Amino acid sequence: MLRQILAVTGINIRAIPQRWTSSLVIVIGLAGVVAVFTALLAMAGGFENTLRATGRNDAAIVMRGGSDAELNSVLDRASDDLIEQAAGIRTGTDGRPEASAEMMIIAELMRKDDARPGVSGANVTVRGVEPAGFALRPQLKIVAGRTFTPGLRELIVGSGLVRQFQGTGVGQTVRMRGTDWTIVGIFAAGDSHDSEMWTDINVARTTFNRTGSSSVLVALEGPDGLDRLKASLAGDPRLTVDVVRERDYFIGQTRQFRQNIGVLAGVVTIIMGLGAAFAALNSMYAAVAARGKEIATLRALGFGGAPVAVSVLIESLLLALIGGVLGALVAYLLFNDLTVSTMGQSFTQVVFDFKVTPQLVQRGLVIAVVIGMVGGLLPAVRAARLPVTTGLREL
């Protein structure tokens, strides 16, 4: 039986160029399914990787109780001071707690790909930080210009914003709430902070009539630092705050986006997959019908129905696999490391890169093979059941 399967499969594969149009329908259909599926999940994966890379396990963010994001949190100056003196916070070499009160402000910038007059800009995050904010993020490096001078309306801009938005180069001016701010430097952190602009928190407080902060970022002291910090803040009746590990906070910010993209990828894949499966079904039925004489002759020579059915199924799977590889290649060439920005959970833009990973390619190929199997199964059964006399009568 194995020899018969190999012989019939070889005949089918050599005949593919003679039916290249119907075969191309299968290949292109499945390439489209795999390319779209891979691109959507590459977008979700890139967004998730960017936020997962943000934050440390030995640091925590303290926000107002009930706040699900820094943008929704408001703390007054007295609360900032109480938080920074709480137990569980690591002390620096200068004897001061390693803590940074930080303020989130929304600004608007124009995208580089949207220079139409009258179009409003996209929301981006301006983060006011204390000096300790830099020490708490050792991965952040100034790659052009210099850092801002405390007390002056100066900004440093993340490298992601520079790639995606206009007017973000060193020496350029950004207007926010009626005041001009000078960009003096560009930084790279390799995470979601690359989508932000930073300035001195005290200047931000004065300019925007704020008295406190949005959150306080602290370094944790020892493995039990988070528990001690939570207990210390919970025991202070003057405070109503939530404490979350910094890395967990940023991972949580991706949850809704990942769910939405996952649902979208599933719906689109099912719809396109059904279309591709029907295309494969029609093409393979046509191929079986066109080879009726050939199949009948093989059966008359002693070939069994099972080898004929298996050979048709192998042909369908081979075309599906070729389409899947083509789709994965298209997705990789067009989307891998493509830089885009999208609205994050804080209603501000997050800049990230698409990531076409081997795991995504593997999942796409599995989908292609399953669709190819569905599309080739019924024609394979029909080929196996084709009466020898019916096929020979057409000779």
Secondary structure, DSSP 8 states (H G I E B T S, - for coil): -HHHHHHHHHHHHHTGGGGHHHHHHHHHHHHHHHHHHHHHHHHHHHHHHHHHTS--TTEEEEEETT-SSGGG--B-HHHHHHHHTSTTB-B-TTSSB-EEEEEEEEEEE-BTT---TT---EEEEEEEE-THHHHT-TT-EEEEE----TTS-EEEEEHHHHHHBTT-STT-EEEETTEEEEEEEEEE-SSGGGGEEEEEHHHHHHHTT--SBSEEEEEB-STTHHHHHHHHHHT-TT--EEEEEHHHHHHHTTHHHHHHHHHHHHHHHHHHHHHHHHHHHHHHHHHHHHTHHHHHHHHHTT--HHHHHHHHHHHHHHHHHHHHHHHHHHHHHHHTT-EEEEE-TTSSEEEEE----HHHHHHHHHHHHHHHHHHHHHHHHHHHH--HHHHHHT-
